[in-house]
C-alpha cells in the first residue's frame, strides 16, 4: 500500500460514509491524523495475533475479515467497504487482531495511526456514537454470515456476496478471480465455478477471466438467501445504488 497525501491541510470530502456522517468540526479534527493510501488487492493489513497499528476507513477499497482454521480454507466472516472501519477491536479495548484483514478489492482508503485515532475517539462523543453503531452492524453481519456459511447453498451465498460487494463499490462491474472467491466463500474452486456458471446461465451475471458484471440485480436478490436483506437493512449505506 502507498500513502499518497496527508489530509491535515486539505479539504476533506471522504468517500467513507462513516466519516462523511461526522459533524464538520469533528471530521476536521480527525483529519489532522488521516492520510490517503492506496490499498492493493491481496494486501494483508493484519493477521490474527498481530497488533493493530493503524485504523483504515475504506473509500473504494474492500477489506475481508477472514477466520483461519487448521486444515481448512480461510473463510470470510465480514466485509468492510466505504460503509465502515477496519480496526474495530481497538474501540473495544483489544489492540490485537482476531482475524486476517485482507484487501480483496483495490482502491482508496484513509489511514490513521492507532494511538492518534484512540486519542480522538476517547475525546469525541459523536465519533464514539457513530462507531458504536457501526460495531453493532458489523457484529450483525458477522453472525449472519456465520449462519449463512453453515446452512445455505454456494449459489445463494455467491449471490449474497456479489450484492454486498456491489453495495460497497457502487458499481455493477468488478474484478474477482475464482480462486479468491473460493477463499471468500470457504469452498473449493470447482464449487465456485458451478455456482458462477449457474448464475451466468440464468443471465444474472456475466463472468469471464475474473471480470464480473451483474446483469439483473432484482433477480440476483431473489436468488440470494435472506441473509443479504438482513445485513443490508441492518446497515444502510448512504448513496447505495438502488437500481
N, C-alpha and C positions, 0 to 999 in steps of 0.2 A: 504494500500500500504506500502511496506517495502523498505527503502533505502538500497542499497547493497554496494556501494563503491563510493568514491569521485574520479573524473577523473583528479584532479588537477595535479598529478604527473604521470599519466598513459598515454600510447599512446592512441590516440583517433582514432577509426575506426568506426564511428557511422553507425547504420543501417538506420537512418533517412536521407532521400535524401536531405532535405534542408541543414542539417549540412554538409553532405558529399560533397555538391557542393561549400562550402565556401573555400576560399584560406586557405592553411595550417596555416599560421600565425594568421589569423582571428579566425580560429577554436581553436587554442591553447589558445588564449586569452579568448575566451568564456568558454573553458573547465575548467578554474580555478574556475568557479562557478557551473559547472554541477555535478550532482550526478546521478548514475544509480538507478532506482527504479523499482519495480515490481508492475504493476497495476493489480488489481483483478477484474474479472467480477462482475458487479453490483456496483462498487465503484462510488460514486458521487463526482467528483472533485470540482464542483461549482454548486450552484443553482442560479436561477435568483435573482438579487439583492445583491448577495454576492460579496465581494471584491476578486479580482483575486490576490492571494498571491504568486503563482508560475506559471511559464511557463513550459509546457511539450512538448518534442519532442518525439513522439512515435517511437518505433522500431517495435516490433511485436504486440504491443497493438493497440487496436482500440477504438476510443472515438466518441460517438454520440453527436450531438448537438440537444437537444430536446426542442421544444417550448410547453408551457403549456397553456391550456385554461380551464376555469371552466366548469365542467360537461362533459369534453371530455378526451379521452385517450391522453397521451403525443404523440407528432408527431415528427419524425426525420426530420430535415431540413438540416443537414450536417453530413458528415462522415470524420473523420480525422484519418489517419494512418501514416505510415512511410513517406508519401508524405508531411506532414505539421507540424503545430504547434498548440497547444492548448493554447489560451491566446491572440489571435489576437487583441481583443479590446484594449489591453494595448498600442499597437503601434499607435492607432488612438486617444489616449488621454482619453480613457474610462477605468478606473480601475475596473468597476463593470460588472459582467457577465450578459448578457441579456437573456441567455438560461441556461438550465440544461446541464452540461457537464458530461456525463455518460459513464463509461467504459463498452463497450459491447463486448470486446474481451480481455481476459487476456494476458499479455505479458510485454515485457520490454519497458522502456522509459527512457529518460534523463530529469532531472528536474533542474530548476534554480530559485532562489528567484526573484520575480518580480522586486525589486529595482535593483538588480545586473544585471539582463537582460537589463533593460532600460538604465543603465549606458553604457553598451557595445553597445546597439543599437544606442544610440544617437551619439556615437563617431566613428562608423564604417559604412562608406557609402556602402560597399559591403553587409554587413548584412542588411542594410536598403533596398537596391535594391532587394535582394533575398526575403525578407519578404513582401515588397510591391507587388511584382509579385505574391507571393502565396496568398496574400489577395485578389487580383483581381480574381484568380482562385477559391478561396473559395466562394467569392460573386457570381460567375457564378454558382457554384454548388448549393448554397442555393436557388437562384432564379429559377434555372431549376427544383430543387426538389419540390419547392412550386407548380410550374405548373404541374409537374408530379403527385403529390398527388391529385390535383384537377381534372385532366382530364383523367388519364389513369387507366386501369383496375388493379385490385390487382395482377393478374398473371404477367402482364407486369412489374409492379413495383417490384414485388418479384424477377423476373429475373434480373432487373437492379441492385437491391440491392445486390444480390448474386455475380454478376460480379464485382461490385465496391468493395465488401469485398475481393473477390479473388485477385484483383489487389493489395490490400494493405497488405495482409498476405502472398502473393506469394505461395499459395498452393490451390489445388482444394478441400481440406477437412478441415472443421472447425466445431465447435460446436455452436449451437444456438437453444434454445427452441422455441416452437411455441408461447408461451406467450410473450417472448421477441421480436420475430419477429413481433407480433401484435403491440407492442409499437413502433417498428421502422417504421412500415407502417401506424400506426394510424387506424387499423381495429381490429375487434373482432377476437378472436382465431379461430372461425369457418371459417372466411374468409381466414385466413392463411392456415388452413387445406385443404380447397378446392383447393386453388392455388397450394400448395405444392403437393397434390395428382395429379393434372393435369400435373405438370412438371415431376413428377415421373412416371406417366403412359405413358408419351411420351419418357421415358428413357433419359431425360435431366439431372436429378439429382437422387441421392439416398438419402433418408431421413428416419432415424429411431432413435428414442429416442434422438432427438436433434443433432444427428450427420449428417451433410450434406456433400455429395460428389458430385461435379459437374462432370458429365459423358461426356457431349458433349458441350464444350464451344461455338463452332461455332453455333450450333442450338439454344443454350440458348441466344446468342446475337441476333439471328433472332427473338426470342420470346420477348426479352426486347423492350421497347419503345426506340425511337430515343434519349431520354434524356441521355441514357448511353453513346452514342457516343459523344454527345455534351459536356458532362462533362469530358469524358476520353481524348478527343483530345484538350480540353481547359486546361488540366493539365496533361501532360505526366509524367509518373513515371519512373525514371531511373531504369532499372533492372526488370521492369514488365514482367512476363512471357507472351509470345505471342502464345503459343501452348500448 
